[in-house]
Amino acid sequence: MAEAADFQGTSASPARRWLRRTGALLAGAPLLAGLLQLPAATPAEAAGQETPQAASGSGSVSVAVDSLSPSAPTEGDTVTVTGTVTNNGKQAVTDAHVDLRVGPPLETRSGIDTLAKKSTDLQGSLGEEVGGKYTEKFPKLTPGVAEPFTISVPADELDLGQDGVYQLAVALSGETSAQPWDRLLGIQRTFLPWQPEEAGTKTKTTFLWPLVSSTHMAAETGSNEQQTPVFRDDELAKELAPGGRLDQMVSLGKGLDVTWVVDPDLLASVDAMTRSYQVRAADGTTTSGKNQELARHWLAELQQAVADKEVVALPYGDPDLASLAHNGTNVTGSLSHLKEATDVIDETIPTILHVKPSTDFAWPVDGAVDPSIVKVATSAGADKVIARSDSLQDDLSYTPSAARPIGGGTTAVVADSRMSTAFQGNLTKASTSTLAVQRFLAQSLTLGLQTGKQRSVVVAPQRMPTGNQAQAMAEALAALQGGNWSESQDLAAAAKAKPDPAANTKVPPGSAYPSSLRKQELKRAAFEQIARTQGKLDKFKVVLTRQSRVVTPFGRAMNREMSTSWRGRGVAAVGYRDDIESYLDGLIDGVKLIKKSETKLSGRSATIPVTVQNNLVQGVEHLTLRLTSKNPTRLKIGGAAYDEQPVTVNGGHSQSVKFTTSANANGRAEVVAQLYTEDGQKYGAPVTFDVKVTEVTATVMLVIGGGVLLLVLAGFRMYTQRKRAAARDAEDGAGEANDDVDGPVGAPQNPEAPGDRLKEESEAGAQADAPEQPSDPAPDTAAESADPSATGERVDR
């Protein structure tokens, strides 16, 4: 004791301190010898770093629970767990066995989240092992080889007590040559909901089942009378095909009590596929679509699935309400597109599905809201906004009912964030899918056990679940609807439920909107381009004889330009908008003026034709063609600087419009032809050309005047000749009568023979009346020289 006191003293001599250190080293020699026998440290360990397994807390063997059946057992059930174990180490594992261990109930919803994040961590409570006989043994686990296992145990053997969610761990133990003793090498934790009897107060659960897809149709239609629709690709057919995403959504949802949330654009696109359609290839060419029967079958299955079920319609194209609220409201016309997208619902869903949908609900992306989003969401007529509890948060120890008033006659239907996000992520592996199902059920049961009051809960999953996510959703929902603590409810009923007075009704400010979501939004430039396209469409439609052939497809295309499906796909969104605007520009250019080369104008007046070409299928009207002279002092159009004429051109035709012009001086005059709409707006590009004016000279006028004079003289000569001949004929007739009275019969009065004189006069008269031929040798007058025929024939013509 004295030695001990000496060693503990603070004033020990140097010799004693040396002796104490030596004794300590000697005492630790066996421990040092044992350390020297351990395997050499890895480079990471030598550097003071953790190995991957040590860092994650997971073991060298991975355990995957691929199925747990039933998901929510009751008394008398047998719980069957199947899965695989895989040795990820470098040494074989021997004398391994898998067993089940049940931990204590999880009291809170946050506790479930914590356990889910550490489902493979070796640290933490494992619970009691379930009987030695409920195990599966593996004499040897070879590195890299997965071995299946199946363990079945009666629910009564699990020693479950009160209602609640229990931790169920599947653990693998074994040994290796380096560590030849039995130890825990891998684990997988999951959740086991336990509600063996009907709950006295059941939670009313609403599950939204979304039928939404990305944009597939272009604004372009075939250049024929039938307006054959054009699809940007053939991806929609893949989603509709057996096993495709949309095929699974319909086949899985058919047997569930859900609220269908439908984008009318998807229905319209599939309906278009039931008839003739075109598919655009990567090189821009189009081919005839061949999946009409596939589309018909999917629509028929959907019609059966939604019969007598609640259907909620989104605005056409599922517009991004948050992007519109944050970046589009200051752009003219953006809100009107949302109103149009809502109004067109009645033209699609009732016609295709034969049900009347509800249009009272707006669904912002991920249920994230702020005052501007709520304002935009309700601007088109909706009075209920589907929010999410991680946006509209409550500071309560329990989860309140979904419905709550947020002012202005608007109701926020707040979906539960934990249950709504349970099926996100990669669920291609059976183990991850099973864990998602059990976690969803665990959250639901724990929520129901929080209070003795009945509450309404809404689940709003991601808009476009993958096929694997949809399968997990359906599995979880089937278990929930077959369980003892929940009952189904429509969304409309959930929105009308009595609000919890303690629930938060204050919408968070814009600064609280998640930055990750804001980065994905459509920018202001997108809405400006949409407005520019709409402006071009407004000018174009007024000249069409059948406006709906253009206005309707372009209006729906602009709804698609605002779709939530463009989030995170900025480049693709710009490409789609550019395609729409470019196609419209091509249609507008189908009505244009034909270019003209230089026109020559001889004389003081003439007409100038300008041709309007219409390459559209339909006719155009309400257009005015204006021809303007840039130099009206030299050339006037219709007596002024410009002239206008109305234009109407049938489809596929051209029309030439003629303008009267008058010239005042020689030289070139620039002329501009421009089409205008009725409201005075320019239509299309102008056509500019030169008119070369050649003024009438004095020499030309003299020649023309001389020619006219010769014609007049020739006519006068002909007139006088005919008049003299008529006079001679009259004199001859009078002479013959005198001869008959005065002279004796047969005795001539003139010594010249009467027959000879008559012959001369006859020949002279005939010679005077007969026209002279061009070959006549000597014209008598200057007039005859100018006009060889001397008949006035040119005047008559």
ROVODREN-132460 format. One record per residue: x, y, z of N, C-alpha, C in turn; residue in one letter. Coordinates in steps of 0.05 Angstrom, whole numbers, plus 5000, padded with zeros to 4 digits. Atoms other than C-alpha are relative to their C-alpha. Layout:
N
XYZXYZXYZA ...
***
This chain:
797
501749765000500050005000501750255000M 498249774999505850455015501250054973A 498949975027508650324946497950134981E 502149885017502150474915499750295006A 500349724993501751114953502350164989A 497749865011508651294931499750054970D 500349975029507151174858497950214993F 502249805006500851604862500850285010Q 499349744990504452164897501050184978G 499249805019506152794860502950075002T 497349924996513052854889501949764999S 498350245003516052174868502750074989A 497349945009523452154857500449914971S 499550085028526352084785500349704997P 499650295002528451364800497349855000A 502650134998521451174820498350044975R 501649965024518351494759501049824977R 499050185020523051094714499149725004W 500950274994521250454749497149964993L 502950025006513850594740499649974970R 500350035030514450694664500949734990R 499050265008518550064657498049785006T 502050204993513349654694497650014981G 502349985019507849934649500649874973A 499350125026511549734586500149705001L 499950294997512849034612497249885002L 502850104997505548954630498650004974A 501349985026503549154559501349834979G 498650175021508248664524498249794988A 501850195013503048114514498150134980P 501849865019498248614482501550084975L 498449935023503848854436500549764982L 499550255015505348134416497649924984A 502550065015498048034398499650184977G 500449825022497848654355501849934977L 498150065021503948424317499049764983L 501050225015500047804295497650074982Q 502349915017494248214263500850044972L 499349955028493948294187501150284997P 498849745005497948854159497950214992A 501949785006494249524153500050064970A 500249915028491649744085501250274997T 499049735004494550374053498250215012P 501949804989488250744073500250015030A 499950014971488750504144502750125010E 497449894992496250674147500050304998A 500249715003494451374124498050135019A 501949894980489351444179497250034988G 502649975013483351384130498349755006Q 501850234997477150944139499749854974E 500650165024475950374091497150064993T 502749955008469450424051497949875018P 502050144983465949904095499950135027Q 500049874973468250244159498750274999A 501249735003466150924133497049984999A 502950025003459150684116498749855022S 501150154978458350244176498849734990G 501150255011456249664130502049785002S 498250234998459048974133501149914973G 498850105024462848564083498149834983S 502150155014456548184063497550174998V 502549855004450648544032497649825002S 502550154997443748314051497850164987V 502249875015437848484005497449865006A 502750114995430648384025498450064975V 501449965025427148273958497050005003D 502950004996420248143985499449945030S 501150064973416348144050497049974997L 502850065005409647814049498849865024S 501449765009404748014073501450255011P 498749754993406948734077499150105027S 501249914974402348874136498649755012A 501250254991401148194171498050055023P 501850004977395648054221500349725013T 499950254985394547494270499349764982E 500550245016394846804239501650004974G 498449995025399147034180502849885005D 497250095000405946744163501650204984T 498349805013411147264147502349864986V 498050125017415647054090501950224989T 498049815009422047424075501949864981V 498150115020426047284012502050214992T 497949815008432447593988502549864992G 497450115008439747493972502150115019T 497649914986446347534008502349974981V 497749995018452747713971502550075016T 497549964987459747653997501750204984N 498549795014463248303978502950015008N 497250004991469748144013501749834981G 498150165016475947783987500449725011K 499850264988475547194034497349865002Q 502450154998470346644036498950025028A 501450004974465246674093499049725005V 500850284994464046004127498250015024T 501950044978458845754176498250245003D 501749765000454246334156497149915003A 502850044998446946384172498550265000H 501749765000441246884161497849955020V 502250024981436247024216498550275001D 501749764997430747524232500250105029L 499949884973430948014290497950235001R 502149814997425248444314500750205022V 499449794981426549114348497550125012G 502349874987422149554390498550174981P 501649835018416549964359501350284996P 499149725006418350624325497850195006L 502149834990414551174359499350244983E 500449765015415451744311500549964970T 499550015029415351874236502850074993R 497249935005422152194239501849765007S 498450244993424751554272500149814976G 500150175024422551174210501950104979I 498149895019426451654166502949945007D 497350054991432651574208500849714995T 499450285003432350824206500349934970L 499850065029431250814130502750094989A 497449905010437651224120502349825009K 497850184989441650714161499149714999K 501150275001438350084138502149784998S 497950205002444949724126502350055020T 498049944981448850014184500249785022D 499750214980451749484231499750115028L 500249884973451549974289497050035006Q 502749964991445250064329498749755009G 501450224989440149624361499049804978S 500950205019438548964326497449875009L 502350144990433048704370500649715006G 499850284993431747994392499949824976E 500050205022433247404346497549835003E 502550155001426947034325500749704999V 499750294999427946314347502349884982G 497850115016433945904323499149844976G 500850175023429845474276499150174975K 500849835022427746074233502450144988Y 497649915012434346134199500649854975T 499050155024437745934134503150015001E 497250034997444845684136501449984973K 498350015023450445754085502849905008F 497450104992456545304094502350184990P 497849835011460545774049498850204981K 500749785018459546444016502450084985L 497749945017464246523958500050304993T 500049715007466547243944498850054972P 501249925025462347583891497649844991G 502250185008456947043889497650065018V 502449944986449747213908498549735006A 501450244992445946673947497250085009E 502749934991438346693955499449875027P 501050114975434746574020497050055002F 502849974993427646484044499549915028T 500650064972425346514115497050055005I 502949974994418146404137499649955030S 500450024972415846514207497150095006V 502749914992408846544238500150265014P 500149734987406847244259499949975030A 500150044971405446964329502849965012D 497350054990412846774335501750255001E 498549755001415047484323499850155026L 500349884973412847674393499450304998D 500849725004409448314369497950075021L 501949924979405648694422498050204990G 501949795007401949344415500150074971Q 500049915027399849644349502250204995D 497849815007405450014314501849894978G 498050085020411349964267502449905014V 497750134988416849484286502349984980Y 497750035016423849454261500549704996Q 499450285007425148794225502750004986L 497350015011432448644212500549724990A 499150255011435048094168503150015002V 497149994994442147944192501449754991A 498350235007447747494167502450005018L 497650044983453147234213501649774989S 498150205010459246814197502850065009G 497249964994466646774201501849974976E 498150025022472746834157502649885011T 497550124991479646524159501750205016S 498549804985482647184184498850055027A 501349964974477447244239498249765005Q 501550264998475246534256498249995024P 502050014980469546704303497450124988W 502649925011462146824291499550295007D 500549714996460547554281498150104979R 502049885018455448004246501550124976L 498649915025457648124173498250164982L 501849845017451448434141497250015011G 502749964989444548694156498350174980I 501949835014438448984122497650045018Q 502349934984433249344163497650084983R 502549925014426049434141497950045022T 502149924982419349594172497749804999F 502250194998413749144196497750135014L 502449884988407049494206498349785013P 501650194985402749144258497550135010W 502749914992395349294263498249764996Q 501450255005392148614272496950024999P 502949974999385048874284499250274987E 501049755012380749404252500350235020E 499749774983382450084278497350135005A 502549874993376950454314499650254983G 500149765016378551084276502049974977T 498250045023381350994206500850264987K 499249765015385351504168498849994972T 501049995028382151724103502250094982K 497749965017387351684049499150044971T 500549945029387052003979502749964986T 497650065016392151743929499650104972F 500249895027393152143865501549814981L 498950195020394551703804500450164974W 499649815022397752163751500449864973P 499650085028397152043676501050244985L 498649775012402152543650502349904984V 497750085016407352493596501450254990S 498649775012412452943562498650074973S 501249905025410853333498500849824977T 499450185022410252883437499150124973H 501149905026406253263384501250274993M 499149745010408753833341497650174991A 502249835011404654423316499549934971A 500150065028406054173246497849804994E 502050195009400453823209500649954970T 499650065028400453493141498850214982G 500949805019399553943081497749894983S 502450105014392953613063497550105014N 502649914989385653733077499549885027E 500650154975385553223134501850105023Q 498249904979391153583173501149775016Q 498750224987394952953190501950095022T 498249914979398253053258502849884997P 497250085001405853003264501149975028V 498850054974409352693324503050054998F 497249935000416352923343501749755000R 498650254998418452203356497949785004D 501850224996415551513369500149905029D 499750084972416751513444497349955013E 502650044988409351553461499149714995L 500850285007408150883426501449815019A 498550174981413550573471498750005028K 501349984974409950823533497349865000E 502650135002403350543509500249704996L 499750295007406149863488499949835026A 500150184976405249263535502650015016P 497749974983409949353593501150285001G 499149725000410950093577499050155024G 500649854976410350623630497050075002R 502849934999403350873611498249755000L 501550254999400950163599499849905028D 500050094972402949983670498450185018Q 501649824983399850603699497049944998M 502850065003393150413670499349725011V 500650274991393449663684500249985030S 499850024971395849763755497950175014L 502049824988391150343771497249904998G 502750105005385149963745498849875025K 501050144978384549543807500350145027G 499649854975385850093858498050235002L 501849784995381550623890501650255001D 498349775002385151243867498550234986V 501049775015383851943840501850044976T 498449975024386151983768500450294994W 499249735007389852623750501049994972V 499450055028390052693675500750274986V 499349785018393453173626498449964974D 501650035025388553293567501849974976P 498250035023394553353520500749714995D 499450285004396352633532497749854987L 502350135012389352403516499750084971L 500349905027389052843454502249884982A 497950115016395752573430499549704994S 500750285005393651843439497649984981V 502350005018387051993406500850054971D 499049955027390752283347501449764987A 498650245009394751643342498049784990M 501950205009388351243331499350034971T 500649955029387851543261502750034986R 497649975016392851703207501850225013S 498249804989399052063234502849954989Y 497350015010406252203216502050015024Q 497950004979412652083257502550124987V 497649875011418652533246502549865010R 497550134993425452203244502150205007A 497949824991432052483269501050184977A 499049845022433852723199497950204989D 502149815008427353123193497949894982G 501950125018423752653146497749885017T 502350124986416852373165499249754987T 501150265009413951683159497349965012T 502750054990406951423169500149845026S 500250144975405351203240498549744997G 501150275003403450473250498849895026K 500950104974400950433322497150085007N 502849934995393550593313498649805019Q 501350204983391249943344501050015029E 498949974974395850033403498750235015L 501349764988392950723417497149945006A 502850064995385850473410499749825025R 500150194978387149903459500550155027H 499449864975390250363511497750185009W 502349824994384450863507497749835010L 502250174991379450293514500549915029A 499350094973383050033576499750235020E 500249774982383350733606497050075005L 502849944997375950853593498749815021Q 501050194981374350223633501150065028Q 498749954974379250413689498850245014A 501049764987376351103701497050015003V 502950014998369050903696499250015030A 501049974972365551123761502250085019D 497949914983372151403787500350304998K 499649715001374152113804502350064981E 498049915019378052453748500450305004V 499249714998381753113759501650074975V 498649915024383953483697501950225006A 498149785000390153903693499550174976L 500249845025390354483644501549874977P 498950145023392154263574503050044998Y 497149985001399554103569501450015027G 498949994973400454133645501950245002D 498349764998403154853646501550025027P 498349974977408755003695499150265015D 501249774986405055453745502150175014L 498049854986411255643784501750164980A 498549855020415155843722498450244990S 501849785010409256253698499850225021L 500349804979408556593766502650165004A 497449874994415956753774501150154976H 498749895023417856913702498250094977N 501749955023411756983658497850205003G 502449834996406557433689500550284989T 499549745011410058063665500250004969N 500050025029409957813593497149994990V 502849985009403558013557499049744987T 501350235012398957433541500649745014G 499350254988402156913585497749885016S 502250114984396256843633497749924982L 502250085018391456813575500449724989S 499550285009394856173552499249805021H 500950184979393455863620497049985000L 502950005002386156063613499149834977K 500750165023385855753544500549705005E 499450284994389155113569497949885019A 502150104982383655063622497449974985T 502550005015377955223575499749764981D 500150215020379854683525499649735012V 500450264987379054133577497349874991I 502750115007371654063560499949894972D 499950105027373553913488501549744997E 498350245002378053333504499149775018T 500550224981376852923567497249884998I 502750125003369252853563499649864974P 500450125026369652693489501549734998T 498350245003375252173496499449795021I 500350194978374051863565497149965007L 502950014994366451983569499550035030H 500549934972367052253640500350305002V 499849714996366352963666502150045022K 497949974980372853153701499650255018P 500049764983373853643758502350184990S 498049805008377554283739500650195022T 499749824977377754573809502750005012D 497450044987384854353826502350094982F 497549935013391554653808502249865015A 497950164988397954253820502750114992W 497349905005404454643823502149775003P 497950215000410954243814500849945029V 499250104973412453833877498450135022D 501749884980406954203913501350245014G 498649764989411654793926498450254993A 501749775005407655433934501250255013V 499649744988408556173948497750184991D 502349845007403656753942499650044970P 500349965029405156873868499049754986S 500950265012404156133851497149965005I 502850034993397556113887498350194983V 501549805016395256743850499749914971K 500150105028397056453782498349754998V 501450265001394255763799496950045000A 502949954998387356063815499050194979T 500849805020387356563758498349884977S 501550135022384456053709497549875009A 502550104991378655863753500249795022G 499750204978381455343802499950155027A 500249894973379855473875501349825021D 498650184982383954903905502849954989K 497350045008391454833903501249765015V 498750244988395054173915502850085008I 497349934989400954363960501249755013A 498750234986405753924000501050105027R 499549924972407353924074502950105004S 497349894997414754074063500150284989D 500249725009412554734031498250165020S 501849874981406554924075500349845026L 499250164977409654674140498350065025Q 501449974975406354554207501949965023D 498450044975409454624276498349855020D 501850164983405354064307501449745006L 499050274993406853404341498649784985S 501550205015402053054294499550124972Y 500649915027400053094221497150074997T 502849925002393653504210498849914974P 501450065025388453394156501050174978S 498849875023390253604086498750274994A 501349755009385054154074500450225020A 499949764983386054854101499650254983R 500549755015383655544079502550185001P 497649835001389256014056499250284991I 500849735006385056634041499050034971G 501049955026381356913982498149794989G 501750215010376556333979501549764989G 498450215010382255863962500749805022T 499350214982383455193995502649864992T 497550165005390354874000499549725009A 500250284993390054123998502949905003V 497250044994396653954031500649705001V 499350285001399453274011502349945020A 497950084981403852894061502649964985D 497550015015411052984038501449735003S 498650254996413752344069498849784983R 501350215016408651894036500150064970M 500049935028408652283971502749954987S 497350045011416252213962501149725005T 499050274993416651483984500949844976A 499450175024417151223913501850144980F 498149875017422251683884502749855000Q 497550135002429151463863500049754983G 499750245016431650833829498849765014N 501350234988426950263845500249764982L 499750235018429449773792500749755016T 499450234984432149313847497749935018K 502250094983427148893884500350095029A 499549924972430449063950499250295006S 500749724996429749813942497050054997T 502949975003422549743918498649905025S 501350114976420749303978500350195023T 499549814978423949794026498250244998L 501749775004419950363994497149935008A 502750084993413449974002499649995031V 500250034971414749804075500250275014Q 499749734988416950514091497450164997R 502549865005410550794060497849915020F 502050114982406150324101500650085029L 499249924973410150484164499250295006A 500849724996409051234155497050035003Q 502949984999401651134143499049915027S 501050114974400650704205500850185023L 499149824978404851154250498450265000T 501649765002400951764225497249945013L 502750064989394351414242500049965030G 499950044972396651244312500750245016L 499249764986398651954329497950115018Q 502249894984391852174354497649814997T 502450165002385051864365497950134981G 501849875018381952344315500449914971K 499950085028380252174244501150244983Q 498949795017384252564192500049914971R 499950055028384552624117502850064990S 497249985009391252504084500049974969V 499850015029393052624011502949934992V 497450095010398752283974500250094971V 499649905027401252653912502849924990A 497350085008407052263881501150164977P 498849865023411652483825498149984976Q 501849985023408152683760500349774981R 499550205020411352163716501649765011M 498650234988413051523755501049814978P 499150205018417251013720498449745004T 501550254998414550313709500649865027G 499350124974418350053771498850165023N 501249844979415950633813497049965001Q 502850055000408850513791499349735012A 500550264988409249783810500350015031Q 499849974971411749973880497750155012A 502349854991406250483887497549825002M 502450175001400949973867500249795022A 499750204979403749453915499450125028E 500449874974403849933973497150085004A 502749914998396950203958498149765004L 501750244996393949503952500249905028A 499750094972396849324020498550205019A 501349804983394249984050497049974999L 502950015003387249904022498949735010Q 500950254988387149184047500749985030G 499350004972389649374116497850095018G 502149954979386049554180500050285010N 499949734988387850284192499450234981W 500549795020386150664128497749934982S 502150045020380350764081500350214978E 499649825023380151094012498050235001S 501749765002377351783998500750154975Q 499549835023376552213936501350265007D 498649744996380552853928497950225007L 502049804994374253273927499049995029A 500950034972372052983994502250095019A 497849914983378953104023500150315002A 499949715000378553834002497750125016A 502349894985371853914036500049925030K 499850094972374053584102500450245018A 499749794981373854014164502950065006K 497149944995380554374171500649985030P 499050004972384654294234500650295008D 499649724993384454964270502950075007P 497249954992391754874292501949994976A 498350035024394254754221500850274989A 499049765012398455274186498450084975N 501549905024394555704136501450234986T 498549785012399956204118501849894979K 498450095022403056104050502850115003V 497349904997410656154053500750214980P 499349795019413956754020501749894976P 498550095024417456723952502849935006G 497250064993424256723986500349725010S 499850274990422556044015499749794979A 500350205022421455723947502649864996Y 497550155002426655173938501750094976P 498249915021432655403898500449794979S 499650225019433354713866497750004980S 502349995019426354793836500250254983L 499949755014427555513816502049984976R 498050025021433655323775498949854976K 501250165022429354853733497950154984Q 502349865011424155373715500550104971E 499949875026422655643646500750305005L 499149724996426056323640498150194986K 501649795012422956983619500249994970R 499650015029425856893549498149804987A 501950205011421456283540497250124996A 502749885002415056673553500050234980F 499849795021417557253509499849874972E 500250135027418456763451497249904995Q 502850095003411556473463498350244992I 501649765007408657183461500650094972A 499349935027412457323397498649824980R 501450185017409656703365497050054999T 502849944999402656883388499450254984Q 500449765016403357573357500049954970G 499950075029405257273290497449854993K 502450155006399356803295497650184998L 502249815000394557373310499850154973D 499949865026396757743247499349814977K 500450205022396457113205497149914998F 502750135001389656853225497950184987K 502149825010385857483202499749984970V 500250015029387357333129499049724991V 500750275007385156603131497049974998L 502950055003378456353107499149795020T 500650204979378755773157502150015022R 498049944979382356023218500649765018Q 499750214980381255413262502149804991S 498050195009385754993218502850075009R 497449904992391655413241500050085030V 500149904973389455733306500049785021V 500250224980387655083342502649855004T 497550144995394054683330502250175012P 497949834989398555273344499350095029F 500849934972394555463407500849775019G 499350234983395454753434503149975002R 497150025000402854763415501250205020A 498949804981403955403455499349925029M 500550114973400555063515502249805007N 497950204995405654513508502750135005R 497549864996411255023506500450085030E 499949924972409555193579499949765019M 500450244984409354473603502149965022S 498150074979412554243668502049794991T 498250215009415753683628502650114989S 497549885010421054183603501950065023W 498249954977423854263674502649834998R 497450135002431254103672500749924972G 499450075028431054043596499950264984R 500049735012432554763576500649994971G 499250015028435954593510497849894983V 502250125015430354143487497650194999A 502249815000425254673507500450224980A 499449795020428655203465499649894972V 500450125027428854723406497149974992G 502950035006421454583412498750274993Y 501249735006419655323414501050104973R 498949915026424255473355498649864977D 501350155021420954923314497250114996D 502849895002413955203329500150264985I 499949735012415855913310500949984971E 499050035027419755693248497849894981S 502150115016413855283223497950214994Y 501949795005409155863232501050214980L 498849815020413956323194499749884972D 500350125027413755823137497250024989G 502849975009406155843135499450294991L 500549725006406056593136501350074973I 498649955025411156603079498649864976D 501450135022406456163039498250194985G 501549795013402456793022502050234996V 497949805005407257272988499850124972K 499849875026408757732930502249874984L 497950115018412557462870501950234993I 498049795006418957852858499850074970K 500249895027419158292796502750124992K 497649875011424858512752499250284990S 500549725010425459212720497849994979E 502349985019419159422683500450254983T 499849775019419359872621497350114994K 502549875005413960382611500450204977L 499949825023413160712542497450154997S 502549845001408161272536499450125026G 500749854976404661692586498449835020R 501550164981400361142617500149704992S 500050295005400260382625499149875026A 500750154976398359832675502449825008T 497850174989403359462720498749775016I 501150234985401458752743501949925024P 498650104976403558502813498649745007V 501250264995402557762829500249925029T 500250104972400357482897499749704998V 500050305001401856742908499149895027Q 501050134976398156302959500749704998N 499250284999401555642974498649845022N 501550144978396755463031497949834988L 502350175009391354933027497550164999V 502549844999386055443045500550274987Q 499849745012384456113014500650225020G 499449774983386456793040498350244990V 501749775006382357433043500750225020E 499549774982382058103078502850104998H 497449885005388658303048499750234980L 499949775018390258953013502850024988T 497449975013395859032962500350304993L 499449725005398959732961502550024983R 497849955018403359962904500850305003L 499149734993407460582922502350084982T 497849885016411761022877501850165018S 498149854984418061282911500650274987K 499549755014418361842859497450084985N 502649945013411162072846500150234980P 499949795020413462682807500749894973T 499350135026416062212753497949794993R 501950215005411161632761497949995022L 502150014981404361622794498549744997K 501650254999400161012815497150085004I 502849924998392861122801499650295005G 500349714998393961872797501150115026G 498949904974397361912866502649865005A 497450134993403561682903499749705003A 500450294997400461002916497149944994Y 502850105005394260582902499849735014D 500550254985391059992939497749854986E 502250175010386859412917499749765018Q 500450244983383658842957500949754986P 498950245011386458152948498649765013V 501150254991383057472953501149784981T 498650215016386856842931499249735011V 500750284991384456122933502549855007N 497850174992388755592963501449874976G 498450125021394455362918499950154974G 500349845024393255922868501650265002H 498849735001396256592846498150194987S 501749805012392857242828501650244992Q 498549765010395457822786498250245004S 501449754995393258512809501250224983V 499049805018393859082758499550285010K 500149734991395259802775500550194976F 499749805021394360402728502150205008T 497849804994400460862723500050224979T 499749785019401861532690502850125004S 497349904999408761802672500150294992A 499749715006410962532672502850074990N 497249945009418362482656501549744995A 498350235005423662012631501649915024N 498250104979428061572676498749775016G 500950224984427361042730498550115025R 501549944975422361062787499849745016A 500250234983422760582846497249965010E 502750074992416260232863500149785021V 500150204978414559832926497249885002V 502650144996409059312931500149875028A 500150104973406859123001497149915006Q 502650104991401158693029499450115027L 500849904973397158963088497549845008Y 502450114989391958663133497950225003T 502249804998385259003145500650225020E 499549804979387759353207502550164995D 497849835008393559673169502749895007G 497450124993399059183192501249884975Q 498650115023404258993141500049695002K 500050295001403958273119502149914981Y 497950105018410057923092502050214992G 497849825009416158223059499050164975A 500749855024415458783008501649914976P 498650055026417458722935500650274988V 499149755011421459302906501149954972T 499050025027422759402832500050284987F 499849755015424459952782498250004976D 501549965024420060232728501550214983V 498549825018423860542669498050144982K 501949845015419761102638501350124976V 499149885025420761302565497850204992T 502049795006417061982553499550024970E 500749965028413462122486501450244989V 498449785011418062572441498450154979T 501449835020416063142391500149864973A 499750135026418662742330497949784997T 502050225001414262152349497250124997V 502649875003408362622356499550104972M 500249915027409762922287499449784981L 500550235017409962252254497249905003V 502750104995403662042288497950194989I 501949805011400262702268499949994970G 500050035029402562622196498449764990G 501550245007399761932192497050045002G 502849954996393162162219499050184977V 500849825021392962722167499749854973L 500250165025394362242109497549835000L 502550164999388661802132497650174995L 502349825005383962392133499850084971V 500049925028386062622063499149774982L 500750235017385361922034497049965002A 502950034997378361882062498550214984G 501349785014376562562033500149954970F 499850055029379162371964498049794991R 501950225007375161731963497150115000M 502749894998368962121984499450174975Y 500549835023369762641928499849844974T 500150165025371062121874497349864997Q 502650145001364861741892497750204994R 502149795004360862391892499950084970K 499949935028363262581821498949784982R 501050225015361761891794496949995001A 502950004998354661931820498850224984A 501049775017353762611786500049934971A 499850075028356062351719497849794993R 502050205005351361761724497250134997D 502649865002345562231735499850164974A 500149855025347362661674499649814976E 500350195021347962061629497249904998D 502750105000341161821649498150214988G 501849795011337962501631500450024970A 499549985029341362511562498649794984G 501350235014338661831542497050054998E 502949965001331662041559499350214979A 500549805020332062661514500349884972N 499650125027334662251456497649844992D 502350175007328761781460497650174991D 502349835007323762361456500350164974V 499649815022326862841406500849864974D 498950125025330462401356498249794988G 501550215013327461951305501149735007P 499250274992327661221318502249904980V 497850115016334260931293501750214988G 498349795012337161621275501550145023A 498449884979342761851323500250304997P 499849715001343162591343502950095000Q 497149934999350762581356501449844979N 498750155022355262431298501749785012P 498350214988359462021348498149775008E 501750244995356861321357499449995030A 500750014971352961281422501249775015P 498850244986355660591438502850065008G 497249944993362760841436500250195023D 499949814978361461431482499249875026R 500850144975357761001532502249815011L 497950184992363460511532502250155014K 497949844988368461061546499350095028E 500849914974364461351602499849785021E 500250234982363260671632502849925010S 497350074992370660521631501250215018E 498949794983372361201659498849995028A 501250024973367361111716501049775016G 498950244986369760421731502850055010A 497249954993376860671731500150195024Q 500049814977375061231780499149855026A 500950144976371360751827501949795010D 498350234992376460191828502350105017A 497649924984381860231883502649954985P 497450045013388960321861501649805016E 498350214988393759741875502750125006Q 497449904994400459841908501950004977P 498250015023403659661842499550214979S 500649795020400460241807502450194998D 497549865005406160641775500150285011P 499749724994404561361790497650105016A 502249904984400261591848499550294992P 500849735008396362221834500650215021D 499849804978397062551902502049915021T 498250074977401462591963498649815019A 501450184982396062242002500249724990A 499850275011396261651955502849895005E 497350094995403761631965500349905029S 499850084972402961592041498449755006A 501750234996397361082037499649874973D 500250115027398260641975497249884994P 502650115005391560311984497850214995S 501949775002387860971991497149925006A 502750104994381960592021499050075028T 500849954971382060802095499849745015G 500250264987382960072114501150005029E 498749994974387560242174498050135021R 501949874982382260692204497849805008V 502150194993376960152199501049795020D 499050194981381459662236500550115028R 
***
